[in-house]
Amino acid sequence: MKRLKKLLVLGGFLALAACEPAPPADPNAPSVQFSEQTLALLPPGQDLTNVILQDDNCYWYLHRGPVEDTYIPLLTRQGRGICTQG
């Protein structure tokens, strides 16, 4: 019975560990390298340390809110999405 309990606890820890993405080597380094021209289009306040390219070929960044963290589109100062051609 004790062994089963230990296995269940270990399984729970492993399941929870899989939910959190691994942090980048340098937490302050941008996760995607943008050109200087692209960076000039971005307004302040968008965190570039965790940016991903979604299936829609647009970049999304991790917004850390007061309740939850969620990916939202990376936008220009004019409110347009930053996307690749593809």
N, C-alpha and C positions, 0 to 999 in steps of 0.2 A: 504494500500500500504506500509506503514511504517513497519507494522508487517511482511509482506512478505519479505521485504528487511532484517529485523533483522534475520528472520529465515534462509534466504539464507546465510547470513554472518556467523551465528552460525554453519550451516551445513558445510560451507567451512572450518572453523576452526577444526571442528570435523574430517572431512575427512583428512585434513593435519596431524592432531595429530596421526591418525592411521598409517601413513606412517613411523614414526620414532619408532624403537624398544625402549623399556624401558631400561635405563642404568642399569648396575649391581649396587648393593648396594655399593660396593667399586670399583670405576672405575679402580683402579690399580691391583685388584685381578684377577687372571686368571679365565676365565669362565668355563674351564674344568681342572680337576686335573689330571696331568700326573705323572707317576713314575719318579724317579730320572734317571733311565736308559733311558727312552724316552726323557726326557729333555736334556740329554747329547748328543743325536743324532741331536738336532735341532741347526741350525746355528743362529747367532745373526740377528736381524732385523725382525723377524716374531713376530708380536704383539699377545700375548697369552691372552689378556684381552677380546677378543670377538671371541671365537672359537666355531664352530658348527659341529655336526656330520651329514653329508649329507646322502641322500638316497643311495649313492654308498658305504656306510660304511667307508668313509674316512673323516678325519678332514679337515676343511677349516677355514681360519682366515680372518677377515675383514681387508683388505688393504686400508688404507686411502691415496688415490692418490691426485694429484693437481687438477684434474678435477672432479673425482667422487670416491666414496667408493664402493668397490666390494669385494666379497669373492673369495679368491684364495686358492688352495690346500696348506695345511701345509706340508712342505717337510723336509726331512733329509738333512744332509750335503752332501750326495751323490745324492740328487735330487729325492729321492723316496718319495712317498706319505706315510703319517701316517694313516693307516687304521686298522679297527678292523676285526676280523673274524666273519662272520655272514651272 
